[in-house]
């Protein structure tokens, strides 16, 4: 006996169910592939980011030959960074030493929104002048030929040869906020003369440095004696 023919509505429902089931299976497989790929490359990505950060440290503190990662905790303690993720509120920085084991300075990362994406920079700090003595770009996606001039514009980079970031009398904040000013308008040691035509990216660099210094230096400066011995 022949089976009764399916109605058009039943056939359409079966086709829809089959399509949804197939899409669900494909989506699950794709999701699994993405997760596995992410987990497989996570350690490598972390290692690459660490390598990029350390290269930036040697750029902003060129006399350094040894670098040690530390964390400045919210309670003021300074501890080795270790290999895991930092606890909430902890600030990562790098303590640098020259070939003789003398304390060279510290480096830290700052970030702010630029024209296209986040601009992440490393800056070097020396206690002797209470100033930033160099910057290097960790990552950015700014417009080639415009925003990326922060890498090559000598006048702009000169801003960070002795940028004043001394603390106020009670060591609770910077005595003067790092501010980016219109090109040619710099009059103070804590100001950054912007690049004409790349003001947005210039401001991102200045804001990233200021925000990071405002958070880190009040915790760190009173504890610098802990970092003077080569690890």
MARKETOR-522850 format. One record per residue: x, y, z of N, C-alpha, C, O in turn. Coordinates in steps of 0.02 Angstrom, whole numbers, padded with zeros to 5 digits, always signed. Layout:
% residues N
XYZXYZXYZXYZ/...
% end
This chain:
% residues 231
+00043-00060+00000+00000+00000+00000+00044+00062+00000+00091+00066+00040/+00031+00108-00043+00071+00170-00047+00057+00215+00013+00000+00222+00035/+00112+00246+00039+00104+00293+00094+00069+00356+00068+00080+00377+00012/+00028+00385+00111-00007+00446+00089+00042+00502+00074+00091+00511+00111/+00031+00538+00022+00076+00593+00003+00071+00649+00054+00018+00665+00080/+00130+00680+00068+00131+00736+00115+00099+00797+00083+00105+00809+00023/+00065+00834+00125+00035+00896+00102+00090+00947+00090+00144+00940+00119/+00079+00997+00049+00130+01050+00038+00152+01082+00103+00211+01098+00111/+00105+01092+00150+00123+01124+00214+00169+01079+00254+00217+01104+00285/+00155+01013+00256+00197+00967+00293+00266+00962+00261+00317+00959+00297/+00268+00962+00195+00332+00958+00160+00375+01020+00175+00435+01015+00185/+00342+01079+00175+00378+01141+00189+00404+01142+00261+00459+01165+00273/+00364+01116+00309+00386+01114+00378+00446+01068+00387+00493+01085+00423/+00444+01010+00352+00500+00963+00356+00564+00994+00327+00618+00987+00355/+00557+01028+00270+00614+01061+00238+00644+01115+00282+00705+01122+00287/+00600+01154+00314+00623+01208+00358+00660+01179+00418+00712+01205+00438/+00632+01124+00447+00665+01093+00505+00734+01066+00486+00783+01074+00523/+00737+01034+00426+00801+01006+00403+00852+01062+00393+00911+01054+00411/+00831+01118+00364+00875+01174+00352+00901+01204+00418+00960+01218+00425/+00855+01212+00466+00874+01239+00531+00923+01193+00567+00970+01216+00599/+00910+01128+00563+00954+01080+00595+01023+01082+00564+01074+01079+00599/+01025+01086+00497+01090+01090+00463+01128+01153+00482+01188+01151+00495/+01092+01210+00484+01124+01273+00502+01150+01271+00574+01203+01298+00589/+01112+01239+00618+01133+01234+00688+01197+01194+00695+01242+01212+00732/+01200+01138+00658+01259+01096+00660+01320+01134+00633+01374+01131+00662/+01311+01168+00576+01365+01206+00546+01388+01262+00593+01448+01273+00601/+01340+01296+00624+01358+01350+00671+01396+01324+00730+01444+01355+00753/+01375+01266+00756+01410+01236+00813+01481+01217+00795+01527+01228+00834/+01490+01188+00736+01557+01168+00714+01601+01230+00705+01659+01230+00726/+01573+01282+00673+01612+01343+00663+01632+01374+00730+01688+01397+00739/+01584+01375+00777+01599+01403+00843+01653+01364+00879+01697+01393+00911/+01650+01298+00872+01701+01255+00903+01770+01268+00873+01820+01271+00909/+01772+01276+00806+01835+01290+00772+01864+01357+00796+01925+01362+00808/+01821+01408+00804+01844+01474+00827+01873+01469+00897+01926+01497+00911/+01837+01434+00942+01859+01428+01011+01926+01391+01015+01972+01412+01049/+01930+01334+00979+01992+01295+00980+02050+01335+00952+02105+01334+00979/+02038+01372+00897+02091+01412+00867+02114+01467+00914+02173+01481+00920/+02065+01498+00948+02082+01551+00996+02125+01524+01053+02176+01553+01071/+02103+01468+01081+02141+01440+01137+02210+01417+01115+02259+01423+01153/+02215+01391+01053+02279+01366+01029+02329+01422+01017+02390+01411+01023/+02305+01483+01001+02350+01539+00986+02355+01589+01043+02392+01637+01037/+02319+01579+01097+02317+01627+01152+02387+01637+01182+02409+01694+01191/+02420+01582+01199+02486+01588+01230+02535+01622+01183+02576+01662+01205/+02532+01605+01119+02577+01635+01071+02563+01710+01065+02610+01750+01060/+02499+01729+01065+02482+01799+01060+02507+01838+01121+02532+01893+01114/+02499+01808+01181+02524+01840+01241+02599+01848+01238+02626+01900+01257/+02633+01797+01214+02706+01800+01209+02727+01855+01160+02776+01891+01172/+02691+01861+01104+02707+01913+01055+02696+01983+01084+02736+02028+01071/+02642+01991+01122+02628+02056+01152+02682+02073+01204+02705+02130+01209/+02703+02023+01241+02756+02034+01290+02821+02054+01256+02857+02098+01279/+02837+02020+01201+02898+02035+01164+02895+02106+01136+02945+02142+01138/+02837+02125+01108+02830+02193+01081+02838+02245+01136+02868+02298+01125/+02810+02230+01195+02816+02277+01251+02889+02284+01272+02912+02340+01285/+02925+02229+01277+02994+02232+01299+03038+02269+01247+03084+02306+01266/+03024+02259+01184+03061+02296+01133+03050+02371+01141+03096+02411+01133/+02987+02389+01157+02972+02460+01166+03008+02488+01227+03029+02546+01228/+03016+02446+01280+03052+02468+01339+03124+02486+01321+03150+02538+01342/+03157+02443+01283+03227+02456+01264+03233+02517+01219+03285+02549+01216/+03179+02534+01184+03181+02593+01142+03177+02656+01184+03213+02704+01171/+03133+02656+01235+03123+02717+01275+03176+02725+01329+03186+02779+01356/+03210+02670+01346+03266+02672+01394+03325+02636+01361+03340+02579+01379/+03358+02668+01314+03407+02634+01271+03468+02607+01308+03503+02565+01280/+03483+02630+01368+03540+02604+01405+03524+02540+01444+03568+02510+01474/+03462+02521+01442+03440+02461+01479+03462+02398+01443+03460+02393+01382/+03483+02349+01483+03500+02283+01455+03460+02228+01490+03455+02172+01465/+03431+02244+01548+03391+02196+01585+03325+02229+01604+03323+02287+01626/+03271+02192+01596+03204+02219+01612+03167+02169+01655+03169+02108+01643/+03134+02194+01706+03095+02152+01751+03024+02179+01755+03014+02239+01765/+02974+02135+01748+02904+02154+01752+02882+02158+01825+02897+02114+01865/+02846+02212+01841+02818+02220+01908+02745+02242+01904+02721+02263+01851/+02711+02237+01960+02643+02263+01967+02642+02312+02026+02670+02298+02079/+02610+02369+02015+02596+02416+02069+02524+02404+02091+02477+02418+02054/+02516+02377+02151+02450+02359+02176+02413+02419+02204+02444+02469+02223/+02346+02416+02207+02307+02473+02233+02326+02493+02304+02319+02551+02322/+02350+02445+02345+02369+02462+02414+02439+02491+02419+02462+02506+02474/+02473+02501+02361+02539+02530+02361+02596+02481+02358+02653+02502+02350/+02583+02417+02365+02636+02366+02362+02663+02359+02291+02626+02368+02242/+02727+02344+02285+02760+02330+02222+02781+02256+02222+02819+02235+02266/+02755+02217+02175+02769+02145+02174+02788+02124+02103+02768+02155+02055/+02827+02069+02097+02842+02042+02030+02777+02024+01994+02729+02002+02025/+02777+02034+01928+02715+02025+01890+02694+01952+01885+02634+01938+01887/+02741+01906+01879+02722+01836+01869+02694+01825+01799+02698+01868+01756/+02667+01765+01789+02645+01747+01722+02571+01752+01710+02549+01749+01652/+02530+01758+01762+02458+01760+01754+02432+01830+01742+02470+01878+01737/+02365+01835+01739+02333+01900+01731+02340+01939+01796+02334+01909+01850/+02351+02005+01793+02359+02044+01854+02292+02049+01891+02239+02046+01860/+02294+02058+01957+02232+02066+01995+02199+02132+01978+02231+02177+01951/+02134+02139+01994+02099+02202+01979+02134+02262+02010+02153+02261+02068/+02140+02314+01970+02170+02376+01995+02246+02378+01993+02275+02431+02007/+02278+02323+01977+02351+02322+01974+02376+02355+01910+02344+02349+01858/+02432+02389+01914+02462+02423+01857+02529+02391+01840+02573+02388+01882/+02536+02367+01779+02599+02335+01758+02649+02389+01736+02631+02437+01702/+02711+02379+01756+02765+02422+01732+02829+02381+01727+02831+02324+01750/+02880+02411+01698+02943+02376+01686+03000+02415+01719+03007+02475+01708/+03040+02380+01759+03098+02410+01791+03159+02392+01750+03170+02333+01736/+03199+02441+01732+03254+02430+01685+03322+02443+01719+03328+02486+01762/+03373+02404+01699+03440+02407+01728+03492+02407+01672+03483+02375+01620/+03547+02443+01684+03599+02446+01633+03646+02386+01640+03634+02341+01679/+03700+02387+01601+03746+02329+01599+03781+02318+01666+03802+02262+01680/+03787+02369+01707+03819+02363+01772+03769+02348+01828+03788+02344+01886/+03707+02340+01809+03655+02325+01859+03626+02386+01893+03588+02380+01940/+03644+02445+01868+03616+02506+01898+03546+02518+01873+03529+02505+01815/+03505+02543+01917+03435+02559+01901+03433+02613+01849+03459+02668+01860/+03402+02599+01792+03399+02646+01736+03336+02688+01736+03337+02746+01716/+03281+02659+01757+03217+02694+01757+03161+02644+01751+03171+02584+01755/+03102+02670+01741+03044+02625+01731+03010+02643+01666+03016+02698+01640/+02973+02595+01640+02934+02605+01579+02864+02578+01592+02855+02530+01629/+02815+02609+01561+02746+02588+01569+02707+02604+01506+02729+02645+01464/+02651+02573+01499+02610+02581+01439+02550+02626+01453+02519+02621+01505/+02535+02669+01405+02475+02710+01408+02436+02702+01343+02465+02685+01291/+02371+02714+01346+02330+02704+01286+02271+02754+01286+02244+02770+01339/+02253+02776+01227+02195+02820+01219+02169+02813+01148+02205+02790+01104/+02107+02833+01137+02076+02827+01071+02104+02878+01023+02104+02938+01037/+02129+02854+00967+02153+02897+00915+02100+02909+00862+02041+02905+00876/+02122+02923+00801+02075+02936+00746+02041+02872+00724+01980+02872+00712/+02079+02818+00717+02051+02755+00692+02040+02703+00746+01992+02665+00741/+02082+02701+00796+02078+02649+00847+02120+02671+00906+02144+02728+00909/+02128+02626+00954+02170+02641+01012+02243+02648+00992+02269+02610+00952/+02275+02699+01020+02347+02709+01011+02380+02689+01077+02367+02720+01129/+02423+02639+01075+02456+02614+01135+02531+02632+01131+02565+02614+01083/+02554+02667+01181+02624+02689+01181+02659+02667+01245+02627+02659+01298/+02723+02658+01241+02766+02644+01299+02805+02708+01313+02831+02739+01266/+02810+02727+01376+02850+02785+01393+02901+02767+01447+02888+02725+01490/+02958+02799+01443+03011+02788+01492+03013+02846+01542+03002+02904+01524/+03026+02830+01606+03027+02880+01659+03093+02874+01698+03114+02819+01714/+03124+02931+01712+03184+02933+01753+03172+02976+01815+03145+03031+01810/+03192+02949+01872+03182+02985+01935+03225+03047+01939+03204+03097+01970/+03284+03046+01910+03331+03101+01917+03302+03167+01893+03318+03220+01921/+03260+03165+01842+03230+03227+01816+03155+03229+01827+03122+03278+01809/+03128+03176+01856+03055+03171+01865+03020+03184+01798+02972+03223+01794/+03046+03151+01748+03020+03166+01681+03017+03103+01638+03050+03053+01652/+02977+03108+01586+02975+03056+01535+03030+03071+01485+03039+03128+01464/+03068+03019+01467+03128+03028+01426+03123+02994+01357+03173+02992+01321/+03065+02969+01340+03057+02938+01274+02991+02902+01269+02963+02880+01320/+02966+02895+01209+02906+02855+01196+02918+02810+01136+02960+02823+01093/+02881+02755+01134+02881+02709+01078+02810+02683+01069+02774+02673+01118/+02791+02671+01008+02724+02646+00994+02722+02570+01001+02763+02535+00971/+02675+02545+01040+02665+02473+01048+02618+02448+00993+02632+02397+00962/+02563+02484+00982+02517+02466+00928+02473+02525+00911+02457+02567+00954/+02454+02530+00847+02407+02581+00824+02384+02564+00754+02416+02524+00719/+02329+02596+00733+02303+02586+00665+02285+02654+00634+02235+02661+00599/+02327+02702+00647+02313+02769+00621+02328+02775+00547+02362+02732+00518/+02303+02827+00516+02308+02836+00444+02382+02842+00422+02417+02885+00447/+02404+02799+00377+02473+02804+00353+02487+02872+00323+02447+02899+00285/+02544+02901+00340+02563+02966+00313+02536+03024+00353+02556+03081+00342/+02489+03010+00400+02461+03064+00441+02471+03046+00514+02516+03073+00547/+02429+03001+00540+02434+02983+00610+02499+02949+00628+02524+02957+00684/+02526+02911+00581+02588+02874+00598+02649+02920+00600+02705+02896+00609/+02639+02985+00591+02695+03032+00596+02719+03037+00669+02774+03063+00681/+02680+03013+00716+02704+03012+00786+02766+02967+00793+02802+02971+00843/+02777+02924+00744+02836+02881+00745+02898+02915+00716+02954+02896+00732/+02888+02965+00674+02944+02991+00635+02955+03066+00643+03010+03091+00628/+02905+03103+00666+02912+03176+00671+02960+03193+00728+02943+03184+00787/+03018+03219+00711+03070+03232+00761+03049+03285+00811+03064+03279+00871/+03014+03336+00788+02991+03389+00834+02942+03361+00885+02944+03379+00943/+02898+03317+00862+02849+03288+00908+02885+03243+00959+02869+03246+01018/+02931+03202+00936+02966+03156+00981+03008+03194+01032+03021+03170+01087/+03031+03254+01013+03070+03295+01060+03029+03314+01121+03057+03325+01175/+02962+03318+01115+02920+03332+01172+02933+03283+01230+02923+03301+01288/+02954+03223+01212+02959+03169+01262+03032+03155+01281+03047+03101+01307/+03076+03202+01269+03145+03194+01291+03153+03215+01365+03197+03190+01400/+03110+03261+01387+03113+03283+01458+03044+03311+01476+03039+03369+01496/+02992+03271+01468+02924+03293+01482+02912+03291+01557+02916+03237+01588/+02897+03346+01587+02890+03353+01659+02828+03316+01685+02772+03331+01667/+02841+03265+01727+02785+03229+01759+02798+03224+01834+02780+03174+01866/+02830+03276+01863+02842+03275+01935+02776+03275+01973+02725+03298+01947/+02777+03248+02033+02717+03244+02074+02708+03307+02116+02755+03346+02125/+02648+03316+02141+02635+03372+02186+02666+03358+02255+02697+03306+02265/+02658+03405+02301+02693+03401+02365+02674+03339+02406+02716+03311+02440/+02611+03318+02403+02591+03259+02442+02594+03195+02402+02571+03143+02425/+02624+03198+02342+02636+03139+02300+02571+03102+02281+02572+03041+02271/+02517+03139+02277+02453+03107+02262+02434+03110+02188+02389+03074+02167/+02467+03152+02149+02450+03161+02078+02506+03200+02045+02551+03226+02079/+02504+03205+01979+02552+03247+01944+02542+03320+01965+02486+03342+01976/+02596+03355+01971+02592+03426+01988+02557+03464+01932+02522+03513+01944/+02568+03442+01871+02537+03473+01812+02515+03418+01764+02553+03373+01747/+02455+03423+01741+02428+03374+01693+02466+03381+01627+02479+03436+01603/+02484+03324+01597+02514+03325+01531+02460+03345+01480+02408+03312+01475/+02473+03399+01445+02423+03425+01398+02453+03434+01329+02510+03456+01321/+02413+03416+01279+02433+03426+01209+02406+03494+01187+02347+03507+01194/+02449+03535+01160+02430+03603+01139+02438+03609+01063+02471+03568+01031/+02408+03660+01037+02412+03673+00965+02484+03679+00943+02526+03706+00979/+02498+03655+00883+02566+03656+00857+02596+03726+00862+02566+03775+00837/+02654+03732+00894+02688+03795+00901+02669+03835+00963+02694+03890+00974/+02623+03807+01004+02598+03844+01062+02627+03821+01128+02607+03846+01181/+02674+03774+01128+02703+03748+01190+02744+03801+01226+02787+03833+01196/+02729+03809+01291+02767+03857+01332+02790+03825+01398+02831+03855+01433/+02765+03765+01415+02781+03734+01478+02811+03664+01467+02799+03632+01416/+02850+03642+01517+02885+03578+01510+02838+03518+01513+02858+03463+01494/+02777+03527+01536+02728+03472+01539+02680+03473+01480+02632+03434+01478/+02691+03517+01432+02648+03521+01373+02679+03482+01315+02740+03474+01311/+02636+03458+01271+02656+03422+01211+02634+03462+01151+02575+03475+01142/+02681+03480+01109+02667+03517+01048+02641+03468+00995+02678+03424+00974/+02578+03476+00974+02547+03429+00928+02578+03433+00859+02610+03483+00841/+02568+03380+00821+02589+03380+00750+02534+03412+00709+02476+03392+00713/+02551+03462+00670+02503+03494+00627+02476+03444+00576+02514+03413+00540/+02410+03436+00574+02378+03389+00529+02368+03320+00559+02336+03278+00528/+02394+03309+00618+02385+03245+00652+02369+03257+00726+02395+03224+00771/+02326+03306+00737+02311+03328+00805+02276+03273+00845+02291+03265+00904/+02231+03236+00814+02194+03184+00850+02241+03131+00877+02236+03112+00935/+02286+03107+00835+02334+03057+00857+02381+03086+00909+02398+03052+00958/+02403+03148+00900+02446+03180+00949+02412+03183+01017+02443+03168+01068/+02348+03201+01017+02311+03204+01080+02304+03135+01112+02305+03129+01173/+02296+03084+01071+02291+03016+01098+02355+02997+01134+02352+02966+01188/+02412+03014+01105+02476+02999+01138+02481+03037+01204+02498+03007+01256/+02465+03101+01203+02470+03141+01264+02422+03117+01318+02441+03113+01377/+02361+03101+01299+02312+03077+01348+02332+03009+01376+02326+02997+01436/+02357+02964+01333+02378+02899+01357+02434+02904+01407+02434+02870+01458/+02483+02948+01393+02539+02958+01439+02515+02989+01504+02533+02966+01558/+02474+03040+01499+02449+03074+01559+02409+03027+01603+02421+03024+01664/+02362+02991+01574+02318+02948+01614+02359+02893+01649+02347+02878+01707/+02406+02864+01613+02447+02811+01643+02492+02839+01698+02498+02809+01751/+02523+02896+01685+02567+02927+01736+02528+02948+01797+02553+02940+01853/+02468+02974+01788+02427+02996+01845+02411+02937+01890+02408+02945+01951/+02400+02878+01862+02384+02819+01902+02446+02787+01932+02446+02768+01990/+02499+02781+01892+02556+02741+01913+02605+02778+01958+02624+02752+02011/+02624+02838+01939+02679+02871+01975+02665+02885+02049+02710+02877+02090/+02604+02905+02068+02593+02914+02141+02602+02849+02180+02621+02852+02239/+02589+02792+02151+02601+02728+02184+02675+02710+02184+02701+02682+02232/+02708+02728+02130+02775+02701+02117+02831+02743+02146+02878+02715+02176/+02827+02808+02138+02883+02852+02158+02904+02842+02231+02964+02840+02245/+02857+02837+02278+02879+02827+02348+02912+02759+02360+02942+02749+02412/+02906+02713+02312+02933+02645+02322+02992+02629+02276+03011+02571+02270/+03021+02679+02245+03074+02666+02197+03135+02633+02228+03172+02598+02193/+03146+02643+02292+03204+02610+02324+03201+02535+02319+03252+02501+02318/+03140+02508+02314+03133+02435+02308+03158+02408+02241+03170+02349+02234/+03167+02453+02193+03185+02430+02126+03258+02442+02109+03279+02426+02053/+03297+02469+02154+03365+02490+02137+03413+02431+02129+03464+02438+02095/+03399+02375+02160+03443+02318+02153+03425+02277+02092+03366+02263+02079/+03475+02258+02053+03463+02218+01994+03434+02151+02013+03460+02118+02059/+03380+02129+01980+03348+02066+01998+03392+02006+01980+03373+01949+01991/
% end
